[in-house]
Amino acid sequence: MTRFYTTTFHPRSLSSDLFEKYKKVASYKETQFYTQQGVFKVDKGKLYKIIEKIDKPIIEHNMDGFTIIEDSNGYEVIPVTSQLPCDYFVKRNDVAKYELDNSTLVVVKTGEYFTDFYIEGDQDNKHISQDIVSFLSTLN
């Protein structure tokens, strides 16, 4: 899946009532550990290291006056058999996914603040730009 980010709006400009008109399709908590050796996460009681795969260029678009960054790179999780390194910073996120017409809106909240949002979808879908412009227009 390709992620589409905007540089036009900061995540803190979002409000909870904005998402009331969208259908929530998933909601979960995510805990990540930032260390000198990399980023780790725990999933179902097992420790994994997160490795970002950077094999495709990041493309910048202008869609109806909005600056959009298209990121087709993903990440890989590798099981770790050792313990978590001793010096780490913990980040606990609440992740919510909302259904748009042709894609999914992903919103990340850390504590009481929105810290990230992006639209996720198939880059081959010609109608995804309609979702992006439609959602970002509601932020104006």
N, CA, C and O of each residue as an XYZ file, in Angstrom:
560
protein
N       0.832     -1.190      0.000
C       0.000      0.000      0.000
C       0.875      1.253      0.000
O       1.921      1.307      0.648
N       0.434      2.212     -0.714
C       1.120      3.490     -0.793
C       0.519      4.454      0.216
O      -0.696      4.492      0.407
N       1.382      5.231      0.858
C       0.923      6.245      1.806
C       1.046      7.616      1.161
O       2.047      7.927      0.516
N       0.011      8.430      1.346
C      -0.009      9.790      0.825
C      -0.090     10.752      2.004
O      -1.081     10.776      2.735
N       0.965     11.544      2.178
C       1.058     12.522      3.251
C       0.861     13.915      2.668
O       1.054     14.118      1.470
N       0.480     14.870      3.502
C       0.427     16.260      3.068
C       1.369     17.100      3.912
O       1.532     16.865      5.110
N       1.981     18.075      3.275
C       2.796     19.034      4.021
C       2.021     20.334      4.205
O       2.522     21.280      4.814
N       0.801     20.379      3.679
C      -0.019     21.582      3.760
C      -0.594     21.777      5.163
O      -0.732     22.913      5.618
N      -0.927     20.692      5.848
C      -1.543     20.769      7.173
C      -0.717     19.994      8.189
O      -0.197     18.919      7.888
N      -0.598     20.538      9.384
C       0.079     19.861     10.490
C      -0.948     18.964     11.189
O      -2.120     19.331     11.272
N      -0.532     17.796     11.692
C      -1.475     16.904     12.376
C      -2.206     17.562     13.552
O      -3.333     17.173     13.858
N      -1.605     18.529     14.204
C      -2.277     19.184     15.337
C      -3.433     20.064     14.904
O      -4.186     20.550     15.748
N      -3.590     20.281     13.594
C      -4.740     21.055     13.119
C      -6.003     20.192     13.047
O      -7.087     20.707     12.771
N      -5.873     18.887     13.293
C      -7.016     17.977     13.277
C      -7.800     18.075     14.578
O      -7.260     18.443     15.621
N      -9.081     17.741     14.497
C      -9.907     17.652     15.701
C     -10.725     16.368     15.642
O     -11.010     15.852     14.561
N     -11.093     15.866     16.789
C     -11.817     14.583     16.854
C     -13.152     14.623     16.130
O     -13.556     13.617     15.548
N     -13.863     15.771     16.145
C     -15.171     15.829     15.490
C     -15.067     15.731     13.967
O     -16.059     15.447     13.295
N     -13.892     15.960     13.431
C     -13.678     15.866     11.989
C     -13.941     14.446     11.478
O     -14.363     14.267     10.336
N     -13.695     13.446     12.313
C     -13.778     12.049     11.880
C     -15.154     11.417     12.111
O     -15.360     10.251     11.777
N     -16.097     12.176     12.679
C     -17.421     11.625     12.983
C     -18.181     11.189     11.734
O     -18.992     10.265     11.798
N     -17.929     11.838     10.606
C     -18.678     11.492      9.390
C     -18.064     10.319      8.625
O     -18.615      9.886      7.613
N     -16.936      9.806      9.096
C     -16.278      8.673      8.445
C     -16.500      7.398      9.256
O     -16.591      7.433     10.483
N     -16.585      6.287      8.555
C     -16.768      4.992      9.220
C     -15.411      4.478      9.703
O     -14.476      4.335      8.914
N     -15.312      4.200     11.013
C     -14.072      3.659     11.574
C     -14.021      2.166     11.276
O     -14.951      1.432     11.608
N     -12.928      1.714     10.646
C     -12.799      0.307     10.292
C     -11.814     -0.436     11.185
O     -11.822     -1.666     11.227
N     -10.966      0.299     11.899
C     -10.018     -0.346     12.810
C      -9.529      0.680     13.827
O      -9.466      1.880     13.560
N      -9.190      0.162     14.996
C      -8.637      1.000     16.048
C      -7.774      0.108     16.927
O      -8.216     -0.954     17.367
N      -6.544      0.537     17.181
C      -5.651     -0.276     17.997
C      -4.577      0.594     18.632
O      -4.342      1.729     18.216
N      -3.935      0.037     19.642
C      -2.828      0.709     20.316
C      -1.521      0.131     19.787
O      -1.416     -1.060     19.493
N      -0.541      1.000     19.679
C       0.753      0.611     19.137
C       1.834      1.178     20.056
O       1.816      2.365     20.382
N       2.774      0.329     20.471
C       3.878      0.778     21.318
C       5.182      0.541     20.582
O       5.461     -0.566     20.123
N       5.979      1.601     20.476
C       7.275      1.489     19.816
C       8.367      1.927     20.777
O       8.183      2.845     21.576
N       9.513      1.249     20.684
C      10.674      1.534     21.530
C      11.789      2.047     20.634
O      12.248      1.337     19.739
N      12.222      3.265     20.871
C      13.293      3.881     20.096
C      14.601      3.713     20.854
O      14.719      4.159     21.995
N      15.592      3.069     20.225
C      16.879      2.784     20.875
C      18.014      3.201     19.944
O      17.784      3.589     18.798
N      19.236      3.115     20.451
C      20.414      3.376     19.620
C      20.566      2.292     18.546
O      21.181      2.537     17.507
N      20.016      1.105     18.784
C      20.125     -0.008     17.837
C      18.966     -0.066     16.837
O      18.948     -0.939     15.970
N      18.001      0.848     16.945
C      16.883      0.865     16.018
C      15.552      0.982     16.747
O      15.507      1.232     17.952
N      14.472      0.796     15.998
C      13.115      0.896     16.531
C      12.557     -0.518     16.684
O      12.685     -1.353     15.789
N      11.930     -0.770     17.846
C      11.356     -2.081     18.155
C       9.886     -1.928     18.487
O       9.425     -0.844     18.844
N       9.152     -3.026     18.366
C       7.760     -3.044     18.797
C       7.436     -4.408     19.382
O       8.098     -5.403     19.086
N       6.422     -4.437     20.206
C       5.937     -5.686     20.774
C       4.579     -5.962     20.156
O       3.704     -5.097     20.152
N       4.403     -7.165     19.635
C       3.138     -7.568     19.043
C       2.815     -8.973     19.525
O       3.577     -9.912     19.296
N       1.682     -9.104     20.192
C       1.226    -10.388     20.737
C       2.292    -11.039     21.610
O       2.512    -12.248     21.536
N       2.955    -10.229     22.440
C       3.927    -10.734     23.397
C       5.305    -11.033     22.827
O       6.172    -11.527     23.549
N       5.527    -10.746     21.551
C       6.829    -11.009     20.936
C       7.476     -9.696     20.517
O       6.793     -8.753     20.117
N       8.804     -9.646     20.612
C       9.567     -8.456     20.274
C      10.020     -8.508     18.814
O      10.504     -9.536     18.339
N       9.856     -7.379     18.108
C      10.239     -7.272     16.703
C      11.043     -5.996     16.481
O      10.820     -4.984     17.146
N      11.974     -6.057     15.546
C      12.701     -4.868     15.127
C      12.069     -4.387     13.828
O      11.782     -5.185     12.936
N      11.853     -3.085     13.728
C      11.236     -2.496     12.544
C      12.349     -1.987     11.632
O      13.171     -1.163     12.034
N      12.361     -2.485     10.414
C      13.347     -2.073      9.417
C      12.593     -1.392      8.276
O      11.734     -2.003      7.640
N      12.918     -0.132      8.024
C      12.276      0.586      6.931
C      12.934      0.205      5.614
O      14.157      0.244      5.482
N      12.103     -0.165      4.639
C      12.615     -0.508      3.314
C      12.540      0.744      2.440
O      11.460      1.285      2.204
N      13.687      1.190      1.971
C      13.734      2.372      1.110
C      14.256      1.920     -0.247
O      15.458      1.948     -0.511
N      13.333      1.506     -1.095
C      13.754      1.024     -2.404
C      13.083      1.772     -3.549
O      13.380      1.522     -4.717
N      12.175      2.693     -3.215
C      11.495      3.479     -4.246
C      11.613      4.956     -3.887
O      11.642      5.306     -2.708
N      11.679      5.812     -4.883
C      11.780      7.250     -4.584
C      10.463      7.789     -4.024
O       9.385      7.278     -4.327
N      10.576      8.820     -3.211
C       9.401      9.510     -2.682
C       9.051     10.604     -3.679
O       9.910     11.392     -4.074
N       7.792     10.649     -4.082
C       7.360     11.561     -5.148
C       6.481     12.658     -4.551
O       5.617     12.387     -3.717
N       6.706     13.887     -4.982
C       5.896     15.012     -4.507
C       4.932     15.434     -5.622
O       5.319     15.550     -6.785
N       3.662     15.661     -5.239
C       2.614     16.069     -6.182
C       1.976     17.360     -5.688
O       2.082     17.713     -4.513
N       1.321     18.048     -6.594
C       0.468     19.174     -6.228
C      -0.933     18.816     -6.694
O      -1.184     18.701     -7.893
N      -1.849     18.638     -5.742
C      -3.227     18.272     -6.073
C      -4.152     19.382     -5.595
O      -4.366     19.543     -4.394
N      -4.686     20.128     -6.513
C      -5.612     21.225     -6.205
C      -5.075     22.168     -5.129
O      -5.820     22.601     -4.250
N      -3.789     22.484     -5.202
C      -3.189     23.414     -4.252
C      -2.643     22.773     -2.988
O      -2.081     23.470     -2.143
N      -2.793     21.468     -2.837
C      -2.272     20.753     -1.680
C      -0.979     20.043     -2.069
O      -0.919     19.397     -3.115
N       0.045     20.157     -1.244
C       1.300     19.456     -1.492
C       1.178     18.053     -0.908
O       0.943     17.887      0.288
N       1.340     17.051     -1.759
C       1.171     15.648     -1.373
C       2.478     14.905     -1.609
O       3.109     15.053     -2.656
N       2.872     14.111     -0.634
C       4.058     13.265     -0.753
C       3.599     11.824     -0.850
O       2.890     11.325      0.024
N       4.007     11.159     -1.918
C       3.639      9.761     -2.161
C       4.808      8.872     -1.750
O       5.907      8.983     -2.294
N       4.560      7.994     -0.790
C       5.607      7.110     -0.275
C       5.169      5.663     -0.459
O       4.268      5.187      0.232
N       5.812      4.964     -1.395
C       5.485      3.559     -1.669
C       6.367      2.603     -0.886
O       6.197      1.387     -0.979
N       7.303      3.134     -0.117
C       8.189      2.279      0.676
C       7.426      1.723      1.873
O       6.512      2.363      2.393
N       7.800      0.567      2.289
C       7.160     -0.060      3.436
C       8.171     -0.321      4.524
O       9.243      0.283      4.555
N       7.828     -1.208      5.398
C       8.768     -1.612      6.425
C       8.628     -3.101      6.656
O       7.620     -3.714      6.303
N       9.634     -3.656      7.242
C       9.692     -5.085      7.509
C       9.867     -5.264      9.014
O      10.600     -4.502      9.644
N       9.217     -6.240      9.584
C       9.411     -6.537     11.005
C      10.141     -7.864     11.128
O       9.756     -8.866     10.526
N      11.201     -7.844     11.920
C      12.036     -9.023     12.094
C      11.944     -9.481     13.538
O      12.195     -8.685     14.443
N      11.592    -10.742     13.784
C      11.542    -11.226     15.167
C      12.904    -11.129     15.832
O      13.931    -11.418     15.218
N      12.899    -10.719     17.097
C      14.133    -10.575     17.860
C      14.083    -11.572     19.011
O      13.100    -11.630     19.750
N      15.149    -12.356     19.155
C      15.168    -13.353     20.226
C      15.832    -12.838     21.492
O      15.696    -13.448     22.553
N      16.552    -11.716     21.395
C      17.186    -11.146     22.583
C      16.213    -10.187     23.259
O      15.075    -10.032     22.816
N      16.661     -9.556     24.317
C      15.793     -8.609     25.004
C      15.982     -7.209     24.431
O      16.905     -6.964     23.654
N      15.108     -6.309     24.818
C      15.147     -4.921     24.376
C      16.391     -4.242     24.937
O      16.703     -4.422     26.114
N      17.117     -3.459     24.118
C      18.284     -2.727     24.652
C      17.869     -1.844     25.839
O      16.729     -1.386     25.909
N      18.806     -1.610     26.770
C      18.455     -0.970     28.044
C      18.037      0.498     27.928
O      17.106      0.902     28.625
N      18.663      1.301     27.102
C      18.286      2.710     26.979
C      17.308      2.872     25.825
O      17.670      2.682     24.664
N      16.063      3.224     26.150
C      15.070      3.384     25.101
C      14.064      4.460     25.479
O      13.894      4.805     26.649
N      13.404      4.978     24.451
C      12.319      5.936     24.599
C      11.060      5.239     24.122
O      11.047      4.662     23.035
N      10.006      5.283     24.915
C       8.759      4.601     24.569
C       7.768      5.594     23.975
O       7.593      6.697     24.494
N       7.129      5.199     22.894
C       6.082      6.004     22.271
C       4.846      5.122     22.132
O       4.866      4.109     21.434
N       3.776      5.519     22.803
C       2.517      4.766     22.752
C       1.507      5.550     21.927
O       1.174      6.691     22.250
N       1.030      4.933     20.870
C       0.122      5.589     19.938
C      -1.231      4.899     19.916
O      -1.336      3.689     20.113
N      -2.255      5.689     19.675
C      -3.576      5.173     19.343
C      -3.744      5.378     17.847
O      -3.660      6.505     17.358
N      -3.980      4.302     17.123
C      -4.114      4.366     15.670
C      -5.562      4.060     15.306
O      -6.136      3.075     15.771
N      -6.139      4.910     14.476
C      -7.504      4.695     13.998
C      -7.500      4.742     12.475
O      -6.823      5.569     11.864
N      -8.264      3.841     11.880
C      -8.376      3.807     10.421
C      -9.834      4.055     10.041
O     -10.751      3.444     10.589
N     -10.020      4.966      9.089
C     -11.350      5.347      8.633
C     -11.480      5.057      7.144
O     -10.533      5.216      6.374
N     -12.671      4.629      6.763
C     -12.931      4.277      5.374
C     -13.300      5.522      4.579
O     -14.217      6.259      4.941
N     -12.570      5.745      3.492
C     -12.935      6.768      2.520
C     -13.508      6.034      1.309
O     -13.611      4.807      1.339
N     -13.876      6.729      0.272
C     -14.492      6.061     -0.883
C     -13.565      5.057     -1.551
O     -13.982      3.942     -1.863
N     -12.297      5.444     -1.776
C     -11.373      4.604     -2.532
C     -10.094      4.279     -1.774
O      -9.162      3.718     -2.349
N     -10.039      4.623     -0.497
C      -8.811      4.461      0.275
C      -9.132      4.448      1.767
O     -10.294      4.395      2.169
N      -8.075      4.497      2.575
C      -8.214      4.474      4.031
C      -7.469      5.659      4.622
O      -6.326      5.928      4.255
N      -8.113      6.360      5.530
C      -7.488      7.452      6.260
C      -6.948      6.877      7.563
O      -7.698      6.279      8.334
N      -5.648      7.054      7.816
C      -5.007      6.552      9.028
C      -4.627      7.755      9.881
O      -3.954      8.674      9.415
N      -5.072      7.738     11.148
C      -4.821      8.844     12.063
C      -4.104      8.294     13.292
O      -4.553      7.318     13.894
N      -2.985      8.925     13.661
C      -2.187      8.495     14.804
C      -2.259      9.578     15.870
O      -2.032     10.757     15.601
N      -2.578      9.151     17.079
C      -2.694     10.071     18.205
C      -1.773      9.588     19.318
O      -1.818      8.420     19.705
N      -0.934     10.489     19.833
C      -0.054     10.186     20.956
C      -0.509     11.041     22.122
O      -0.403     12.267     22.083
N      -1.018     10.390     23.161
C      -1.597     11.157     24.271
C      -2.844     11.872     23.792
O      -3.743     11.248     23.228
N      -2.904     13.161     24.009
C      -4.080     13.921     23.589
C      -3.899     14.622     22.246
O      -4.813     15.299     21.776
N      -2.730     14.467     21.623
C      -2.423     15.177     20.387
C      -2.365     14.244     19.183
O      -1.872     13.120     19.276
N      -2.875     14.724     18.054
C      -2.707     14.013     16.794
C      -1.280     14.239     16.334
O      -0.828     15.381     16.255
N      -0.565     13.161     16.029
C       0.843     13.285     15.658
C       1.130     12.884     14.210
O       2.214     13.161     13.698
N       0.184     12.244     13.555
C       0.399     11.857     12.161
C      -0.941     11.517     11.530
O      -1.859     11.063     12.212
N      -1.048     11.738     10.239
C      -2.183     11.245      9.474
C      -1.756     11.113      8.023
O      -0.937     11.884      7.524
N      -2.324     10.128      7.363
C      -2.027      9.903      5.955
C      -3.165      9.094      5.347
O      -3.958      8.471      6.053
N      -3.222      9.119      4.042
C      -4.207      8.324      3.317
C      -3.447      7.176      2.674
O      -2.411      7.363      2.035
N      -3.991      5.995      2.864
C      -3.327      4.774      2.408
C      -4.199      4.130      1.339
O      -5.408      3.981      1.514
N      -3.579      3.754      0.249
C      -4.349      3.125     -0.811
C      -3.459      2.574     -1.897
O      -2.233      2.664     -1.825
N      -4.079      2.012     -2.888
C      -3.389      1.426     -4.025
C      -3.021      2.544     -4.993
O      -3.896      3.262     -5.477
N      -1.741      2.692     -5.275
C      -1.294      3.783     -6.145
C      -1.840      3.662     -7.559
O      -1.855      4.651     -8.292
N      -2.288      2.485     -7.961
C      -2.847      2.289     -9.294
C      -4.310      2.722     -9.383
O      -4.862      2.813    -10.480
N      -4.938      2.990     -8.243
C      -6.326      3.432     -8.216
C      -6.380      4.900     -8.651
O      -5.842      5.771     -7.968
N      -7.015      5.167     -9.761
C      -7.072      6.521    -10.323
C      -7.942      7.461     -9.486
O      -7.822      8.679     -9.618
N      -8.810      6.926     -8.632
C      -9.743      7.755     -7.867
C      -9.221      8.152     -6.492
O      -9.908      8.865     -5.760
N      -8.030      7.709     -6.127
C      -7.499      8.013     -4.798
C      -7.252      9.513     -4.632
O      -7.364     10.040     -3.525
N      -6.918     10.200     -5.723
C      -6.699     11.652     -5.623
C      -7.985     12.373     -5.230
O      -7.925     13.417     -4.582
N      -9.145     11.839     -5.608
C     -10.422     12.427     -5.183
C     -10.570     12.341     -3.671
O     -11.020     13.295     -3.036
N     -10.193     11.197     -3.085
C     -10.251     11.040     -1.629
C      -9.326     12.033     -0.937
O      -9.699     12.650      0.061
N      -8.121     12.182     -1.471
C      -7.131     13.065     -0.863
C      -7.636     14.504     -0.873
O      -7.643     15.168      0.164
N      -8.053     14.982     -2.030
C      -8.520     16.361     -2.154
C      -9.784     16.580     -1.332
O      -9.934     17.614     -0.682
N     -10.687     15.616     -1.359
C     -11.943     15.739     -0.599
C     -11.672     15.842      0.897
O     -12.252     16.695      1.569
N     -10.793     14.981      1.435
C     -10.494     15.036      2.866
C      -9.769     16.325      3.236
O     -10.132     16.980      4.213
N      -8.755     16.691      2.471
C      -7.979     17.891      2.799
C      -8.823     19.162      2.661
O      -8.561     20.152      3.342
N      -9.824     19.141      1.793
C     -10.718     20.301      1.655
C     -11.536     20.527      2.926
O     -11.927     21.655      3.225
N     -11.788     19.465      3.660
C     -12.552     19.620      4.912
C     -11.697     20.282      6.006
O     -12.234     20.763      7.004
N     -10.395     20.307      5.821
C      -9.506     20.914      6.826
C      -9.396     22.419      6.647
O      -8.957     23.115      7.563
N      -9.788     22.941      5.479
C      -9.712     24.391      5.238
C     -10.750     25.146      6.029
O     -10.822     26.372      5.942
